[in-house]
Amino acid sequence: MAQRDTFNHLFAGGCGGTVGAILTCPLEVVKTRLQSSGVMSLSTVSGAASRAYSSHVLLHELGLSTVSSVNPAAFARAAPSTPPSPLLCLKTIFENEGPRSLFRGLGPNLVGVAPSRAIYFAAYSGAKEKLNTVFVAESTAVHICSAAFAGFSAITTTNPIWLVKTRMQLNARQRGDRAMSALQCVRYVYDREGPRGFYRGMSASYAGISETIIHFVIYESLKREVLRRRARPLGSGDGGSELQDGASSSEKDAFDFIGMMCAAATSKTCASCIAYPHEVIRTRLREEGSRYRTLLQTVCLIVREEGYRALYRGLTTQMLRQIPNTAIMMATYELVVYLLNG
């Protein structure tokens, strides 16, 4: 029974993450571009400079050029300090690179999101089951520790996949140019940075566990409220403590489904706003040839050169992407678990 329950959570978590990733991939690409130090400024520099930059970087990353003389940070410093809007960034990518570029990194995302979410939800469910015997069952302490353990497990095992995804999303190119494949990106990172290169940005991801903790603490509280309202008698007439006959099982299930989506969206909004800077720091640490080396050094460098507001670049896009993504993911997870459990 325990093995079946674990499999159900693994499968449900994978399904939820996959569906959310496919539907929100274009916003993920825009968000990553806005968070970066150099590529996001391509929409503000001259067209000639943009074409020269993207062509050179593409050739270099495909192994067709042996010397890289382009410094993304130089483009960032030369460009205006005001970042482009999410809509302008989306338009620029669509016009200059083609609609397929809005789905750059989707391959690694789909490869990684299923095992990542599966590991996450399985670890969360398993940790919560164990910790319920140590702390007060279903208490805040249980949810915090379970979420932290689940986040640590997922980050440690899947960071190389997310690094490849980020590199592919930051690879600017012109319409018609060859796109770098995931396999080429893996080979490129390994040849130039070694195995350690695949774990760049992991410190920022660990810092992002705080977002996960906040998200699940709020989500579990809202989830309990949804379930409590379902269990509460719907009528106060002759039936007294009985459910109203008009409230069919399908209606109650639909109410649960919508309630879980709202709970997930609300909790993720709060968590993302509080812990968002780690997203920007993680993207900077994963950039190729980056000047950013450690978590603290990256924070200091961004603040000194770009100001505190730079730590929140792409937040609007993150909200537009993360809220529906999380709502879809969590609702799909709960629905699949419900169906598998009969």
C-alpha positions in Angstrom: 0.0 0.0 0.0 2.8 2.4 0.9 4.6 1.6 -2.4 1.5 2.2 -4.4 0.9 5.5 -2.5 4.4 6.6 -3.3 4.0 5.7 -7.0 0.7 7.7 -7.1 2.4 10.8 -5.8 5.4 10.3 -8.2 3.1 9.9 -11.2 0.8 12.8 -10.2 3.6 15.2 -9.5 5.2 14.4 -12.9 1.9 14.9 -14.7 1.2 18.2 -13.0 4.7 19.6 -13.7 4.6 18.5 -17.4 1.2 20.1 -18.2 2.2 23.4 -16.5 5.6 23.5 -18.3 4.1 23.1 -21.8 1.5 25.8 -21.3 3.7 28.4 -19.8 7.0 27.9 -21.7 7.0 31.2 -23.7 6.7 33.2 -20.5 9.5 31.2 -19.0 11.8 32.2 -21.9 10.9 35.9 -21.6 11.4 35.7 -17.8 14.9 34.2 -18.2 15.9 36.8 -20.8 14.8 39.6 -18.5 16.7 38.2 -15.6 20.0 37.9 -17.4 22.8 40.5 -17.5 23.4 40.7 -21.2 20.9 38.9 -23.4 17.9 40.9 -22.1 19.6 44.1 -23.4 19.6 42.8 -27.0 16.2 44.3 -27.5 17.6 47.8 -26.7 20.9 47.8 -28.5 21.2 48.5 -32.2 20.1 45.9 -34.7 23.6 45.5 -36.1 25.1 44.9 -32.6 22.3 42.5 -31.8 22.9 40.5 -35.0 26.7 40.5 -34.4 26.3 39.4 -30.8 23.8 36.6 -31.5 25.6 35.2 -34.5 29.0 35.1 -32.7 27.5 33.5 -29.5 25.7 30.9 -31.6 28.8 30.0 -33.5 30.9 29.8 -30.4 28.4 27.7 -28.5 28.0 25.3 -31.4 31.8 24.8 -31.4 32.3 26.5 -34.7 34.3 29.4 -33.2 37.3 28.8 -31.0 37.6 32.3 -29.5 34.9 34.1 -27.7 35.5 37.9 -27.6 32.0 38.9 -26.8 31.3 39.8 -23.2 27.5 39.9 -22.4 28.1 42.2 -19.5 29.6 44.8 -22.0 26.3 44.8 -23.9 24.5 45.2 -20.6 26.6 48.2 -19.6 26.3 49.8 -23.0 22.6 49.4 -23.2 20.1 51.7 -21.5 19.6 51.0 -17.8 15.8 50.5 -18.1 15.1 46.9 -19.0 12.6 46.2 -21.8 9.0 45.3 -20.8 7.8 41.7 -20.9 5.7 42.5 -23.9 8.6 44.1 -25.8 10.8 41.2 -25.0 8.2 38.8 -26.2 7.8 40.8 -29.4 11.5 41.0 -30.0 12.0 37.3 -29.6 9.1 36.5 -31.9 10.2 39.0 -34.6 14.0 38.4 -34.5 14.2 34.8 -33.7 10.9 33.3 -34.8 8.0 31.7 -32.8 10.0 28.5 -32.2 12.4 30.5 -30.0 9.6 31.1 -27.5 9.8 27.4 -26.7 13.6 27.2 -26.4 14.6 24.9 -23.6 11.2 23.1 -23.6 13.0 19.8 -24.3 15.1 19.9 -21.1 12.2 21.4 -19.3 10.0 18.4 -20.2 12.8 16.0 -19.5 13.4 17.6 -16.1 10.0 18.7 -14.9 8.5 15.2 -14.6 11.3 13.7 -12.5 11.8 17.0 -10.6 8.2 17.3 -9.6 7.9 13.6 -9.1 10.9 13.6 -6.7 9.6 16.7 -5.1 6.1 15.5 -4.3 7.2 12.0 -3.4 9.8 13.4 -1.0 7.3 15.9 0.4 4.7 13.1 0.9 7.2 10.7 2.5 8.8 13.3 4.7 5.4 14.5 5.9 4.3 11.0 6.8 7.5 10.5 8.8 7.4 13.9 10.5 3.8 13.5 11.5 5.0 10.9 14.0 7.6 13.3 15.4 5.8 16.7 15.5 2.1 17.5 15.9 0.4 15.9 12.9 -0.2 18.3 10.0 1.3 21.1 11.9 3.2 24.1 10.4 6.5 22.6 11.5 5.7 19.4 9.6 4.9 21.3 6.4 8.0 23.5 6.7 10.4 20.6 7.2 8.7 18.5 4.5 8.9 21.3 2.0 12.5 22.0 2.8 13.5 18.4 2.4 11.5 18.0 -0.8 13.1 21.1 -2.3 16.6 20.1 -1.4 16.1 16.6 -2.9 14.7 17.9 -6.2 17.3 20.7 -6.6 20.3 18.4 -5.9 19.3 15.8 -8.4 18.0 17.9 -11.3 20.2 21.1 -11.3 22.2 20.0 -14.5 18.9 19.8 -16.4 17.9 23.3 -15.4 21.3 24.7 -16.2 21.1 23.4 -19.8 17.6 24.8 -20.1 18.7 28.2 -19.0 21.7 28.2 -21.4 19.4 27.3 -24.3 16.9 30.1 -23.4 19.7 32.7 -23.2 21.1 31.7 -26.5 20.1 34.6 -28.7 19.9 33.9 -32.5 18.5 35.4 -35.6 15.5 33.9 -37.5 16.8 31.1 -39.7 20.0 30.5 -37.8 20.8 27.0 -36.4 19.5 26.6 -32.9 21.7 24.9 -30.3 20.3 21.5 -29.3 20.3 20.2 -25.7 22.9 17.6 -26.6 25.2 20.3 -28.1 24.7 22.4 -25.0 25.6 19.5 -22.7 28.7 18.8 -24.6 29.7 22.5 -24.7 29.3 22.9 -20.9 31.2 19.7 -20.2 34.1 20.6 -22.6 34.6 24.1 -21.2 33.6 23.9 -17.6 33.7 20.2 -16.7 31.2 18.4 -14.5 31.1 21.2 -12.0 29.7 23.5 -14.6 26.4 21.7 -14.5 25.9 22.7 -10.9 26.3 26.4 -11.3 23.5 28.3 -9.6 22.7 25.6 -7.2 23.4 27.8 -4.1 20.8 30.2 -5.3 18.4 27.3 -5.8 19.0 26.2 -2.3 18.2 29.8 -1.1 15.0 29.5 -3.1 13.8 26.7 -0.8 12.4 29.5 1.3 9.9 30.1 -1.5 8.9 26.5 -1.4 8.4 26.5 2.3 6.3 29.6 2.3 4.3 28.3 -0.6 3.4 25.0 1.0 2.7 26.4 4.4 0.1 28.7 2.9 -1.2 26.1 0.5 -1.7 23.5 3.1 -3.6 26.0 5.3 -5.9 27.0 2.4 -6.3 23.3 1.4 -7.5 22.5 4.9 -10.0 25.4 4.7 -11.3 24.1 1.4 -11.8 20.6 2.8 -13.4 22.0 5.9 -15.9 23.9 3.9 -16.7 20.8 1.9 -17.3 18.7 5.1 -19.4 21.4 6.7 -23.2 20.8 6.3 -24.6 22.7 3.3 -28.1 23.1 4.6 -29.8 24.0 7.9 -33.3 22.9 7.1 -35.0 19.6 7.8 -31.8 17.7 6.9 -29.9 19.5 9.7 -26.5 18.0 9.7 -26.9 16.2 6.4 -25.6 17.4 3.0 -28.1 18.9 0.7 -29.5 16.4 -1.8 -28.9 18.9 -4.6 -25.2 19.0 -4.0 -24.1 16.1 -6.2 -20.8 14.4 -5.9 -19.6 15.8 -9.2 -20.5 19.4 -8.0 -18.5 18.9 -4.8 -15.6 17.5 -6.8 -15.7 20.5 -9.2 -15.7 22.8 -6.1 -12.6 21.0 -4.7 -10.8 21.3 -8.1 -11.4 25.1 -8.3 -10.6 25.5 -4.7 -7.2 23.7 -5.0 -6.3 25.9 -8.0 -7.2 29.1 -6.1 -5.2 27.9 -3.1 -2.2 27.1 -5.2 -2.3 30.4 -7.0 -2.7 32.5 -3.8 0.1 30.7 -2.0 2.5 30.9 -4.9 1.9 34.6 -5.4 2.9 35.4 -1.8 5.9 33.1 -1.9 7.2 34.3 -5.3 7.0 38.0 -4.3 9.0 37.4 -1.1 11.7 35.1 -2.4 12.0 36.3 -6.0 15.6 37.7 -6.0 17.0 34.2 -5.8 15.6 33.7 -9.4 17.6 36.6 -10.8 20.8 35.5 -8.9 20.4 31.9 -10.2 20.1 33.0 -13.8 23.2 35.3 -13.5 25.2 32.4 -11.9 24.3 30.1 -14.8 25.3 32.6 -17.6 28.2 31.5 -19.7 31.5 33.4 -19.0 29.8 35.0 -16.1 31.4 37.5 -13.8 29.1 36.1 -11.1 30.8 33.4 -8.9 29.0 33.1 -5.6 25.6 33.9 -4.1 26.8 36.8 -2.0 29.2 38.2 -4.6 26.4 38.2 -7.2 24.0 40.1 -4.9 26.6 42.7 -4.2 27.6 43.1 -7.8 24.0 43.4 -9.0 23.1 46.0 -6.4 26.3 48.0 -7.0 26.0 48.2 -10.7 22.3 48.0 -11.3 20.6 48.9 -8.1 18.2 47.0 -5.8 15.4 47.0 -8.4 17.5 44.7 -10.7 16.9 41.9 -8.2 13.2 42.0 -9.2 13.7 42.1 -13.0 11.2 39.8 -14.7 8.9 39.7 -11.6 5.9 40.7 -13.6 6.5 37.9 -16.1 7.2 35.5 -13.3 3.8 36.3 -11.8 2.1 35.9 -15.2 3.8 32.5 -15.6 4.1 31.1 -12.1 0.6 31.6 -10.9 -1.2 29.7 -13.7 1.7 27.2 -13.9 1.4 26.4 -10.2 -2.3 26.4 -10.2 -2.3 24.0 -13.2 0.4 21.9 -11.6 -1.2 21.6 -8.2 -4.7 21.0 -9.5 -3.4 18.3 -11.9 -1.5 16.7 -9.1 -4.5 16.6 -6.8 -6.8 15.4 -9.6 -4.4 12.6 -10.6 -4.0 11.5 -7.0 -7.7 11.5 -6.5 -8.3 9.4 -9.7 -5.5 6.9 -8.8 -6.9 6.5 -5.3 -10.3 5.8 -6.7 
